[in-house]
Amino acid sequence: MLQPKKTKFRKMQKGKMKGNAQRGHLLAFGSFGIKALEETWLTARQIEAARIAVTRFMKRQGQVWIRVFTVSPGRMLFECDGVEMDVAKEALRLAAQKLPIKTKFIVRRDLLA
């Protein structure tokens, strides 16, 4: 799971999540991605369930990038490349079902033209 092995304190202050994502709101690695439309805290289990759904549907073809930190609106969550558009769309739709927020499917601009 995604968690540190040892921390100095048992509990952490969570702080507030407000505003839209200033960084990580564009496709940086892949041609397709899903973008968060709401703010929330994601657990390691939710992220892992979404990752498994993507890789299983893509039959381990292509590549998947996980770009999740605390999720603010506009943040890119998952990116993939190396597969057809319809395969990527369905794989990322399955991943979005595992997450507790609304998401949007994004395609790199030069693929549309």
Backbone atoms as SQL, in Angstrom:
CREATE TABLE atoms (id INTEGER PRIMARY KEY, chain TEXT, resi INTEGER, resn TEXT, atom TEXT, x REAL, y REAL, z REAL);
INSERT INTO atoms VALUES
  (1, 'A', 1, 'MET', 'N', 0.834, -1.197, 0.000),
  (2, 'A', 1, 'MET', 'CA', 0.000, 0.000, 0.000),
  (3, 'A', 1, 'MET', 'C', 0.871, 1.250, 0.000),
  (4, 'A', 2, 'LEU', 'N', 0.261, 2.358, -0.324),
  (5, 'A', 2, 'LEU', 'CA', 0.985, 3.614, -0.400),
  (6, 'A', 2, 'LEU', 'C', 0.963, 4.322, 0.950),
  (7, 'A', 3, 'GLN', 'N', 1.933, 4.034, 1.779),
  (8, 'A', 3, 'GLN', 'CA', 2.023, 4.720, 3.059),
  (9, 'A', 3, 'GLN', 'C', 3.456, 4.637, 3.566),
  (10, 'A', 4, 'PRO', 'N', 3.882, 5.642, 4.315),
  (11, 'A', 4, 'PRO', 'CA', 5.251, 5.615, 4.816),
  (12, 'A', 4, 'PRO', 'C', 5.449, 4.521, 5.861),
  (13, 'A', 5, 'LYS', 'N', 6.667, 3.998, 5.931),
  (14, 'A', 5, 'LYS', 'CA', 6.956, 2.935, 6.885),
  (15, 'A', 5, 'LYS', 'C', 6.957, 3.450, 8.323),
  (16, 'A', 6, 'LYS', 'N', 7.528, 4.637, 8.525),
  (17, 'A', 6, 'LYS', 'CA', 7.625, 5.176, 9.873),
  (18, 'A', 6, 'LYS', 'C', 7.374, 6.672, 9.821),
  (19, 'A', 7, 'THR', 'N', 6.564, 7.161, 10.744),
  (20, 'A', 7, 'THR', 'CA', 6.322, 8.599, 10.833),
  (21, 'A', 7, 'THR', 'C', 6.655, 9.057, 12.243),
  (22, 'A', 8, 'LYS', 'N', 6.916, 10.333, 12.371),
  (23, 'A', 8, 'LYS', 'CA', 7.284, 10.877, 13.679),
  (24, 'A', 8, 'LYS', 'C', 6.079, 10.913, 14.617),
  (25, 'A', 9, 'PHE', 'N', 4.905, 11.270, 14.064),
  (26, 'A', 9, 'PHE', 'CA', 3.695, 11.353, 14.877),
  (27, 'A', 9, 'PHE', 'C', 2.631, 10.429, 14.308),
  (28, 'A', 10, 'ARG', 'N', 1.787, 9.918, 15.194),
  (29, 'A', 10, 'ARG', 'CA', 0.767, 8.966, 14.781),
  (30, 'A', 10, 'ARG', 'C', -0.312, 9.599, 13.915),
  (31, 'A', 11, 'LYS', 'N', -0.792, 10.765, 14.314),
  (32, 'A', 11, 'LYS', 'CA', -1.865, 11.433, 13.576),
  (33, 'A', 11, 'LYS', 'C', -1.331, 12.682, 12.901),
  (34, 'A', 12, 'MET', 'N', -1.882, 12.961, 11.719),
  (35, 'A', 12, 'MET', 'CA', -1.462, 14.161, 10.993),
  (36, 'A', 12, 'MET', 'C', -2.623, 15.132, 10.909),
  (37, 'A', 13, 'GLN', 'N', -2.315, 16.416, 10.911),
  (38, 'A', 13, 'GLN', 'CA', -3.348, 17.415, 10.681),
  (39, 'A', 13, 'GLN', 'C', -3.635, 17.460, 9.192),
  (40, 'A', 14, 'LYS', 'N', -4.910, 17.429, 8.840),
  (41, 'A', 14, 'LYS', 'CA', -5.273, 17.325, 7.436),
  (42, 'A', 14, 'LYS', 'C', -5.312, 18.663, 6.718),
  (43, 'A', 15, 'GLY', 'N', -5.664, 19.706, 7.402),
  (44, 'A', 15, 'GLY', 'CA', -5.742, 21.000, 6.741),
  (45, 'A', 15, 'GLY', 'C', -6.980, 21.118, 5.867),
  (46, 'A', 16, 'LYS', 'N', -7.041, 22.175, 5.079),
  (47, 'A', 16, 'LYS', 'CA', -8.199, 22.422, 4.218),
  (48, 'A', 16, 'LYS', 'C', -7.806, 22.245, 2.757),
  (49, 'A', 17, 'MET', 'N', -8.739, 21.764, 1.970),
  (50, 'A', 17, 'MET', 'CA', -8.559, 21.691, 0.525),
  (51, 'A', 17, 'MET', 'C', -9.494, 22.710, -0.093),
  (52, 'A', 18, 'LYS', 'N', -8.958, 23.719, -0.689),
  (53, 'A', 18, 'LYS', 'CA', -9.829, 24.707, -1.314),
  (54, 'A', 18, 'LYS', 'C', -9.198, 25.181, -2.611),
  (55, 'A', 19, 'GLY', 'N', -10.030, 25.589, -3.535),
  (56, 'A', 19, 'GLY', 'CA', -9.542, 26.078, -4.816),
  (57, 'A', 19, 'GLY', 'C', -9.254, 24.959, -5.789),
  (58, 'A', 20, 'ASN', 'N', -8.925, 25.340, -7.026),
  (59, 'A', 20, 'ASN', 'CA', -8.620, 24.384, -8.073),
  (60, 'A', 20, 'ASN', 'C', -7.142, 24.056, -8.093),
  (61, 'A', 21, 'ALA', 'N', -6.803, 22.956, -8.771),
  (62, 'A', 21, 'ALA', 'CA', -5.410, 22.520, -8.842),
  (63, 'A', 21, 'ALA', 'C', -4.588, 23.526, -9.634),
  (64, 'A', 22, 'GLN', 'N', -3.466, 23.928, -9.063),
  (65, 'A', 22, 'GLN', 'CA', -2.558, 24.843, -9.752),
  (66, 'A', 22, 'GLN', 'C', -1.525, 24.065, -10.557),
  (67, 'A', 23, 'ARG', 'N', -1.180, 22.881, -10.066),
  (68, 'A', 23, 'ARG', 'CA', -0.227, 22.023, -10.767),
  (69, 'A', 23, 'ARG', 'C', -0.883, 20.682, -11.028),
  (70, 'A', 24, 'GLY', 'N', -0.355, 19.963, -11.992),
  (71, 'A', 24, 'GLY', 'CA', -0.852, 18.615, -12.265),
  (72, 'A', 24, 'GLY', 'C', -2.226, 18.596, -12.889),
  (73, 'A', 25, 'HIS', 'N', -2.589, 19.650, -13.610),
  (74, 'A', 25, 'HIS', 'CA', -3.925, 19.707, -14.208),
  (75, 'A', 25, 'HIS', 'C', -3.900, 19.444, -15.705),
  (76, 'A', 26, 'LEU', 'N', -2.716, 19.158, -16.266),
  (77, 'A', 26, 'LEU', 'CA', -2.585, 18.865, -17.695),
  (78, 'A', 26, 'LEU', 'C', -2.015, 17.460, -17.874),
  (79, 'A', 27, 'LEU', 'N', -2.259, 16.877, -19.047),
  (80, 'A', 27, 'LEU', 'CA', -1.647, 15.595, -19.365),
  (81, 'A', 27, 'LEU', 'C', -0.145, 15.809, -19.520),
  (82, 'A', 28, 'ALA', 'N', 0.645, 15.079, -18.767),
  (83, 'A', 28, 'ALA', 'CA', 2.092, 15.251, -18.822),
  (84, 'A', 28, 'ALA', 'C', 2.794, 14.038, -19.415),
  (85, 'A', 29, 'PHE', 'N', 2.244, 12.850, -19.220),
  (86, 'A', 29, 'PHE', 'CA', 2.925, 11.625, -19.636),
  (87, 'A', 29, 'PHE', 'C', 2.180, 10.884, -20.743),
  (88, 'A', 30, 'GLY', 'N', 0.900, 10.646, -20.552),
  (89, 'A', 30, 'GLY', 'CA', 0.140, 9.830, -21.494),
  (90, 'A', 30, 'GLY', 'C', -0.697, 10.640, -22.453),
  (91, 'A', 31, 'SER', 'N', -1.447, 9.919, -23.290),
  (92, 'A', 31, 'SER', 'CA', -2.342, 10.543, -24.268),
  (93, 'A', 31, 'SER', 'C', -3.769, 10.657, -23.739),
  (94, 'A', 32, 'PHE', 'N', -4.113, 9.836, -22.759),
  (95, 'A', 32, 'PHE', 'CA', -5.463, 9.828, -22.191),
  (96, 'A', 32, 'PHE', 'C', -5.360, 9.921, -20.684),
  (97, 'A', 33, 'GLY', 'N', -6.373, 10.484, -20.053),
  (98, 'A', 33, 'GLY', 'CA', -6.346, 10.590, -18.597),
  (99, 'A', 33, 'GLY', 'C', -7.720, 10.851, -18.025),
  (100, 'A', 34, 'ILE', 'N', -7.820, 10.758, -16.693),
  (101, 'A', 34, 'ILE', 'CA', -9.039, 11.181, -16.005),
  (102, 'A', 34, 'ILE', 'C', -8.669, 12.288, -15.035),
  (103, 'A', 35, 'LYS', 'N', -9.538, 13.288, -15.009),
  (104, 'A', 35, 'LYS', 'CA', -9.323, 14.494, -14.221),
  (105, 'A', 35, 'LYS', 'C', -10.400, 14.578, -13.144),
  (106, 'A', 36, 'ALA', 'N', -10.007, 14.984, -11.937),
  (107, 'A', 36, 'ALA', 'CA', -10.948, 15.115, -10.821),
  (108, 'A', 36, 'ALA', 'C', -11.793, 16.374, -10.996),
  (109, 'A', 37, 'LEU', 'N', -13.069, 16.268, -10.681),
  (110, 'A', 37, 'LEU', 'CA', -13.963, 17.419, -10.726),
  (111, 'A', 37, 'LEU', 'C', -14.402, 17.866, -9.340),
  (112, 'A', 38, 'GLU', 'N', -13.992, 17.121, -8.302),
  (113, 'A', 38, 'GLU', 'CA', -14.340, 17.459, -6.918),
  (114, 'A', 38, 'GLU', 'C', -13.088, 17.308, -6.060),
  (115, 'A', 39, 'GLU', 'N', -13.161, 17.843, -4.828),
  (116, 'A', 39, 'GLU', 'CA', -12.037, 17.653, -3.923),
  (117, 'A', 39, 'GLU', 'C', -12.373, 16.552, -2.924),
  (118, 'A', 40, 'THR', 'N', -11.364, 15.778, -2.561),
  (119, 'A', 40, 'THR', 'CA', -11.550, 14.709, -1.584),
  (120, 'A', 40, 'THR', 'C', -10.196, 14.158, -1.155),
  (121, 'A', 41, 'TRP', 'N', -10.224, 13.329, -0.118),
  (122, 'A', 41, 'TRP', 'CA', -9.057, 12.553, 0.271),
  (123, 'A', 41, 'TRP', 'C', -9.263, 11.158, -0.284),
  (124, 'A', 42, 'LEU', 'N', -8.276, 10.631, -0.980),
  (125, 'A', 42, 'LEU', 'CA', -8.354, 9.271, -1.506),
  (126, 'A', 42, 'LEU', 'C', -7.504, 8.358, -0.636),
  (127, 'A', 43, 'THR', 'N', -8.005, 7.170, -0.371),
  (128, 'A', 43, 'THR', 'CA', -7.243, 6.199, 0.402),
  (129, 'A', 43, 'THR', 'C', -6.372, 5.378, -0.544),
  (130, 'A', 44, 'ALA', 'N', -5.368, 4.736, 0.025),
  (131, 'A', 44, 'ALA', 'CA', -4.486, 3.880, -0.768),
  (132, 'A', 44, 'ALA', 'C', -5.263, 2.722, -1.383),
  (133, 'A', 45, 'ARG', 'N', -6.275, 2.230, -0.685),
  (134, 'A', 45, 'ARG', 'CA', -7.092, 1.125, -1.213),
  (135, 'A', 45, 'ARG', 'C', -7.869, 1.545, -2.447),
  (136, 'A', 46, 'GLN', 'N', -8.415, 2.764, -2.429),
  (137, 'A', 46, 'GLN', 'CA', -9.164, 3.258, -3.586),
  (138, 'A', 46, 'GLN', 'C', -8.254, 3.432, -4.795),
  (139, 'A', 47, 'ILE', 'N', -7.070, 3.988, -4.560),
  (140, 'A', 47, 'ILE', 'CA', -6.111, 4.187, -5.648),
  (141, 'A', 47, 'ILE', 'C', -5.679, 2.843, -6.218),
  (142, 'A', 48, 'GLU', 'N', -5.406, 1.888, -5.345),
  (143, 'A', 48, 'GLU', 'CA', -4.965, 0.563, -5.789),
  (144, 'A', 48, 'GLU', 'C', -6.070, -0.164, -6.547),
  (145, 'A', 49, 'ALA', 'N', -7.311, -0.049, -6.092),
  (146, 'A', 49, 'ALA', 'CA', -8.436, -0.689, -6.785),
  (147, 'A', 49, 'ALA', 'C', -8.601, -0.108, -8.195),
  (148, 'A', 50, 'ALA', 'N', -8.447, 1.209, -8.320),
  (149, 'A', 50, 'ALA', 'CA', -8.545, 1.853, -9.623),
  (150, 'A', 50, 'ALA', 'C', -7.396, 1.419, -10.528),
  (151, 'A', 51, 'ARG', 'N', -6.193, 1.330, -9.979),
  (152, 'A', 51, 'ARG', 'CA', -5.029, 0.899, -10.771),
  (153, 'A', 51, 'ARG', 'C', -5.209, -0.521, -11.296),
  (154, 'A', 52, 'ILE', 'N', -5.687, -1.413, -10.440),
  (155, 'A', 52, 'ILE', 'CA', -5.912, -2.801, -10.851),
  (156, 'A', 52, 'ILE', 'C', -6.968, -2.871, -11.946),
  (157, 'A', 53, 'ALA', 'N', -8.030, -2.081, -11.822),
  (158, 'A', 53, 'ALA', 'CA', -9.086, -2.074, -12.837),
  (159, 'A', 53, 'ALA', 'C', -8.541, -1.649, -14.200),
  (160, 'A', 54, 'VAL', 'N', -7.680, -0.634, -14.213),
  (161, 'A', 54, 'VAL', 'CA', -7.112, -0.148, -15.480),
  (162, 'A', 54, 'VAL', 'C', -6.205, -1.198, -16.101),
  (163, 'A', 55, 'THR', 'N', -5.254, -1.712, -15.324),
  (164, 'A', 55, 'THR', 'CA', -4.285, -2.654, -15.883),
  (165, 'A', 55, 'THR', 'C', -4.960, -3.957, -16.311),
  (166, 'A', 56, 'ARG', 'N', -5.976, -4.371, -15.602),
  (167, 'A', 56, 'ARG', 'CA', -6.669, -5.609, -15.956),
  (168, 'A', 56, 'ARG', 'C', -7.429, -5.446, -17.269),
  (169, 'A', 57, 'PHE', 'N', -8.101, -4.312, -17.442),
  (170, 'A', 57, 'PHE', 'CA', -8.857, -4.112, -18.684),
  (171, 'A', 57, 'PHE', 'C', -7.924, -3.920, -19.873),
  (172, 'A', 58, 'MET', 'N', -6.798, -3.243, -19.658),
  (173, 'A', 58, 'MET', 'CA', -5.851, -3.007, -20.756),
  (174, 'A', 58, 'MET', 'C', -5.010, -4.242, -21.047),
  (175, 'A', 59, 'LYS', 'N', -5.205, -5.313, -20.268),
  (176, 'A', 59, 'LYS', 'CA', -4.470, -6.570, -20.428),
  (177, 'A', 59, 'LYS', 'C', -2.971, -6.339, -20.439),
  (178, 'A', 60, 'ARG', 'N', -2.514, -5.447, -19.576),
  (179, 'A', 60, 'ARG', 'CA', -1.106, -5.104, -19.380),
  (180, 'A', 60, 'ARG', 'C', -0.444, -4.564, -20.645),
  (181, 'A', 61, 'GLN', 'N', -1.227, -4.045, -21.570),
  (182, 'A', 61, 'GLN', 'CA', -0.667, -3.356, -22.733),
  (183, 'A', 61, 'GLN', 'C', -0.526, -1.894, -22.361),
  (184, 'A', 62, 'GLY', 'N', 0.319, -1.190, -23.063),
  (185, 'A', 62, 'GLY', 'CA', 0.458, 0.233, -22.812),
  (186, 'A', 62, 'GLY', 'C', 1.091, 0.501, -21.452),
  (187, 'A', 63, 'GLN', 'N', 0.899, 1.723, -20.991),
  (188, 'A', 63, 'GLN', 'CA', 1.511, 2.165, -19.748),
  (189, 'A', 63, 'GLN', 'C', 0.517, 3.008, -18.974),
  (190, 'A', 64, 'VAL', 'N', 0.583, 2.931, -17.644),
  (191, 'A', 64, 'VAL', 'CA', -0.327, 3.678, -16.772),
  (192, 'A', 64, 'VAL', 'C', 0.503, 4.501, -15.795),
  (193, 'A', 65, 'TRP', 'N', 0.118, 5.757, -15.622),
  (194, 'A', 65, 'TRP', 'CA', 0.765, 6.638, -14.637),
  (195, 'A', 65, 'TRP', 'C', -0.270, 7.031, -13.600),
  (196, 'A', 66, 'ILE', 'N', 0.121, 6.974, -12.324),
  (197, 'A', 66, 'ILE', 'CA', -0.754, 7.397, -11.221),
  (198, 'A', 66, 'ILE', 'C', -0.213, 8.726, -10.718),
  (199, 'A', 67, 'ARG', 'N', -1.034, 9.764, -10.767),
  (200, 'A', 67, 'ARG', 'CA', -0.574, 11.103, -10.384),
  (201, 'A', 67, 'ARG', 'C', -1.439, 11.666, -9.259),
  (202, 'A', 68, 'VAL', 'N', -1.776, 10.831, -8.295),
  (203, 'A', 68, 'VAL', 'CA', -2.699, 11.226, -7.238),
  (204, 'A', 68, 'VAL', 'C', -1.949, 11.740, -6.027),
  (205, 'A', 69, 'PHE', 'N', -2.368, 12.885, -5.543),
  (206, 'A', 69, 'PHE', 'CA', -1.986, 13.346, -4.215),
  (207, 'A', 69, 'PHE', 'C', -3.319, 13.738, -3.597),
  (208, 'A', 70, 'THR', 'N', -3.386, 14.685, -2.715),
  (209, 'A', 70, 'THR', 'CA', -4.705, 15.122, -2.262),
  (210, 'A', 70, 'THR', 'C', -5.416, 15.679, -3.485),
  (211, 'A', 71, 'VAL', 'N', -6.656, 15.300, -3.661),
  (212, 'A', 71, 'VAL', 'CA', -7.344, 15.595, -4.922),
  (213, 'A', 71, 'VAL', 'C', -8.104, 16.900, -4.805),
  (214, 'A', 72, 'SER', 'N', -7.665, 17.877, -5.583),
  (215, 'A', 72, 'SER', 'CA', -8.424, 19.119, -5.721),
  (216, 'A', 72, 'SER', 'C', -8.990, 19.156, -7.140),
  (217, 'A', 73, 'PRO', 'N', -10.049, 19.911, -7.376),
  (218, 'A', 73, 'PRO', 'CA', -10.669, 19.916, -8.696),
  (219, 'A', 73, 'PRO', 'C', -9.680, 20.320, -9.777),
  (220, 'A', 74, 'GLY', 'N', -9.692, 19.588, -10.874),
  (221, 'A', 74, 'GLY', 'CA', -8.796, 19.859, -11.985),
  (222, 'A', 74, 'GLY', 'C', -7.535, 19.017, -11.975),
  (223, 'A', 75, 'ARG', 'N', -7.292, 18.288, -10.911),
  (224, 'A', 75, 'ARG', 'CA', -6.078, 17.471, -10.795),
  (225, 'A', 75, 'ARG', 'C', -6.189, 16.216, -11.661),
  (226, 'A', 76, 'MET', 'N', -5.130, 15.915, -12.422),
  (227, 'A', 76, 'MET', 'CA', -5.082, 14.707, -13.233),
  (228, 'A', 76, 'MET', 'C', -4.789, 13.527, -12.310),
  (229, 'A', 77, 'LEU', 'N', -5.622, 12.483, -12.354),
  (230, 'A', 77, 'LEU', 'CA', -5.471, 11.351, -11.448),
  (231, 'A', 77, 'LEU', 'C', -4.694, 10.202, -12.073),
  (232, 'A', 78, 'PHE', 'N', -5.151, 9.758, -13.228),
  (233, 'A', 78, 'PHE', 'CA', -4.514, 8.650, -13.929),
  (234, 'A', 78, 'PHE', 'C', -4.277, 9.050, -15.377),
  (235, 'A', 79, 'GLU', 'N', -3.187, 8.568, -15.939),
  (236, 'A', 79, 'GLU', 'CA', -2.901, 8.769, -17.358),
  (237, 'A', 79, 'GLU', 'C', -2.512, 7.426, -17.949),
  (238, 'A', 80, 'CYS', 'N', -2.813, 7.224, -19.235),
  (239, 'A', 80, 'CYS', 'CA', -2.389, 6.003, -19.900),
  (240, 'A', 80, 'CYS', 'C', -2.041, 6.304, -21.346),
  (241, 'A', 81, 'ASP', 'N', -1.254, 5.410, -21.922),
  (242, 'A', 81, 'ASP', 'CA', -0.793, 5.568, -23.298),
  (243, 'A', 81, 'ASP', 'C', -0.466, 4.186, -23.845),
  (244, 'A', 82, 'GLY', 'N', -0.365, 4.085, -25.164),
  (245, 'A', 82, 'GLY', 'CA', 0.029, 2.820, -25.786),
  (246, 'A', 82, 'GLY', 'C', -1.124, 1.907, -26.120),
  (247, 'A', 83, 'VAL', 'N', -2.371, 2.403, -25.994),
  (248, 'A', 83, 'VAL', 'CA', -3.549, 1.617, -26.363),
  (249, 'A', 83, 'VAL', 'C', -4.477, 2.483, -27.212),
  (250, 'A', 84, 'GLU', 'N', -5.448, 1.841, -27.840),
  (251, 'A', 84, 'GLU', 'CA', -6.436, 2.568, -28.641),
  (252, 'A', 84, 'GLU', 'C', -7.308, 3.437, -27.742),
  (253, 'A', 85, 'MET', 'N', -7.942, 4.440, -28.349),
  (254, 'A', 85, 'MET', 'CA', -8.739, 5.396, -27.576),
  (255, 'A', 85, 'MET', 'C', -9.933, 4.728, -26.895),
  (256, 'A', 86, 'ASP', 'N', -10.616, 3.809, -27.581),
  (257, 'A', 86, 'ASP', 'CA', -11.787, 3.175, -26.969),
  (258, 'A', 86, 'ASP', 'C', -11.389, 2.258, -25.806),
  (259, 'A', 87, 'VAL', 'N', -10.230, 1.610, -25.906),
  (260, 'A', 87, 'VAL', 'CA', -9.739, 0.769, -24.808),
  (261, 'A', 87, 'VAL', 'C', -9.383, 1.643, -23.607),
  (262, 'A', 88, 'ALA', 'N', -8.685, 2.750, -23.867),
  (263, 'A', 88, 'ALA', 'CA', -8.291, 3.659, -22.787),
  (264, 'A', 88, 'ALA', 'C', -9.523, 4.266, -22.120),
  (265, 'A', 89, 'LYS', 'N', -10.512, 4.633, -22.921),
  (266, 'A', 89, 'LYS', 'CA', -11.718, 5.262, -22.367),
  (267, 'A', 89, 'LYS', 'C', -12.453, 4.307, -21.430),
  (268, 'A', 90, 'GLU', 'N', -12.585, 3.050, -21.851),
  (269, 'A', 90, 'GLU', 'CA', -13.276, 2.071, -21.021),
  (270, 'A', 90, 'GLU', 'C', -12.468, 1.732, -19.768),
  (271, 'A', 91, 'ALA', 'N', -11.147, 1.601, -19.914),
  (272, 'A', 91, 'ALA', 'CA', -10.291, 1.283, -18.761),
  (273, 'A', 91, 'ALA', 'C', -10.357, 2.392, -17.723),
  (274, 'A', 92, 'LEU', 'N', -10.296, 3.646, -18.160),
  (275, 'A', 92, 'LEU', 'CA', -10.343, 4.767, -17.218),
  (276, 'A', 92, 'LEU', 'C', -11.748, 4.965, -16.647),
  (277, 'A', 93, 'ARG', 'N', -12.782, 4.561, -17.404),
  (278, 'A', 93, 'ARG', 'CA', -14.142, 4.601, -16.864),
  (279, 'A', 93, 'ARG', 'C', -14.272, 3.610, -15.712),
  (280, 'A', 94, 'LEU', 'N', -13.685, 2.424, -15.879),
  (281, 'A', 94, 'LEU', 'CA', -13.709, 1.430, -14.812),
  (282, 'A', 94, 'LEU', 'C', -12.941, 1.921, -13.584),
  (283, 'A', 95, 'ALA', 'N', -11.831, 2.624, -13.820),
  (284, 'A', 95, 'ALA', 'CA', -11.065, 3.185, -12.702),
  (285, 'A', 95, 'ALA', 'C', -11.871, 4.250, -11.981),
  (286, 'A', 96, 'ALA', 'N', -12.571, 5.085, -12.751),
  (287, 'A', 96, 'ALA', 'CA', -13.362, 6.165, -12.148),
  (288, 'A', 96, 'ALA', 'C', -14.488, 5.615, -11.273),
  (289, 'A', 97, 'GLN', 'N', -14.992, 4.427, -11.614),
  (290, 'A', 97, 'GLN', 'CA', -16.051, 3.814, -10.800),
  (291, 'A', 97, 'GLN', 'C', -15.553, 3.441, -9.415),
  (292, 'A', 98, 'LYS', 'N', -14.253, 3.194, -9.293),
  (293, 'A', 98, 'LYS', 'CA', -13.681, 2.798, -8.002),
  (294, 'A', 98, 'LYS', 'C', -13.404, 3.994, -7.100),
  (295, 'A', 99, 'LEU', 'N', -13.482, 5.200, -7.656),
  (296, 'A', 99, 'LEU', 'CA', -13.141, 6.401, -6.896),
  (297, 'A', 99, 'LEU', 'C', -14.404, 7.104, -6.405),
  (298, 'A', 100, 'PRO', 'N', -14.352, 7.765, -5.244),
  (299, 'A', 100, 'PRO', 'CA', -15.548, 8.372, -4.659),
  (300, 'A', 100, 'PRO', 'C', -15.852, 9.787, -5.179),
  (301, 'A', 101, 'ILE', 'N', -15.330, 10.146, -6.343),
  (302, 'A', 101, 'ILE', 'CA', -15.532, 11.498, -6.868),
  (303, 'A', 101, 'ILE', 'C', -15.944, 11.441, -8.329),
  (304, 'A', 102, 'LYS', 'N', -16.453, 12.575, -8.826),
  (305, 'A', 102, 'LYS', 'CA', -16.758, 12.691, -10.244),
  (306, 'A', 102, 'LYS', 'C', -15.468, 12.969, -10.996),
  (307, 'A', 103, 'THR', 'N', -15.330, 12.367, -12.169),
  (308, 'A', 103, 'THR', 'CA', -14.138, 12.565, -12.988),
  (309, 'A', 103, 'THR', 'C', -14.542, 12.855, -14.432),
  (310, 'A', 104, 'LYS', 'N', -13.554, 13.239, -15.218),
  (311, 'A', 104, 'LYS', 'CA', -13.782, 13.570, -16.625),
  (312, 'A', 104, 'LYS', 'C', -12.676, 12.929, -17.456),
  (313, 'A', 105, 'PHE', 'N', -13.033, 12.312, -18.589),
  (314, 'A', 105, 'PHE', 'CA', -12.051, 11.694, -19.486),
  (315, 'A', 105, 'PHE', 'C', -11.416, 12.779, -20.345),
  (316, 'A', 106, 'ILE', 'N', -10.082, 12.777, -20.418),
  (317, 'A', 106, 'ILE', 'CA', -9.325, 13.798, -21.142),
  (318, 'A', 106, 'ILE', 'C', -8.481, 13.131, -22.216),
  (319, 'A', 107, 'VAL', 'N', -8.432, 13.767, -23.413),
  (320, 'A', 107, 'VAL', 'CA', -7.604, 13.278, -24.516),
  (321, 'A', 107, 'VAL', 'C', -6.620, 14.382, -24.870),
  (322, 'A', 108, 'ARG', 'N', -5.374, 13.987, -25.185),
  (323, 'A', 108, 'ARG', 'CA', -4.367, 14.971, -25.575),
  (324, 'A', 108, 'ARG', 'C', -4.818, 15.686, -26.846),
  (325, 'A', 109, 'ARG', 'N', -4.561, 16.965, -26.916),
  (326, 'A', 109, 'ARG', 'CA', -5.091, 17.835, -27.965),
  (327, 'A', 109, 'ARG', 'C', -4.661, 17.404, -29.380),
  (328, 'A', 110, 'ASP', 'N', -3.409, 16.986, -29.552),
  (329, 'A', 110, 'ASP', 'CA', -2.927, 16.654, -30.899),
  (330, 'A', 110, 'ASP', 'C', -3.503, 15.335, -31.422),
  (331, 'A', 111, 'LEU', 'N', -4.126, 14.522, -30.558),
  (332, 'A', 111, 'LEU', 'CA', -4.768, 13.299, -31.029),
  (333, 'A', 111, 'LEU', 'C', -6.127, 13.573, -31.662),
  (334, 'A', 112, 'LEU', 'N', -6.765, 14.646, -31.247),
  (335, 'A', 112, 'LEU', 'CA', -8.098, 14.973, -31.765),
  (336, 'A', 112, 'LEU', 'C', -8.047, 15.524, -33.187),
  (337, 'A', 113, 'ALA', 'N', -7.005, 16.255, -33.518),
  (338, 'A', 113, 'ALA', 'CA', -6.927, 16.897, -34.821),
  (339, 'A', 113, 'ALA', 'C', -6.501, 15.945, -35.922);
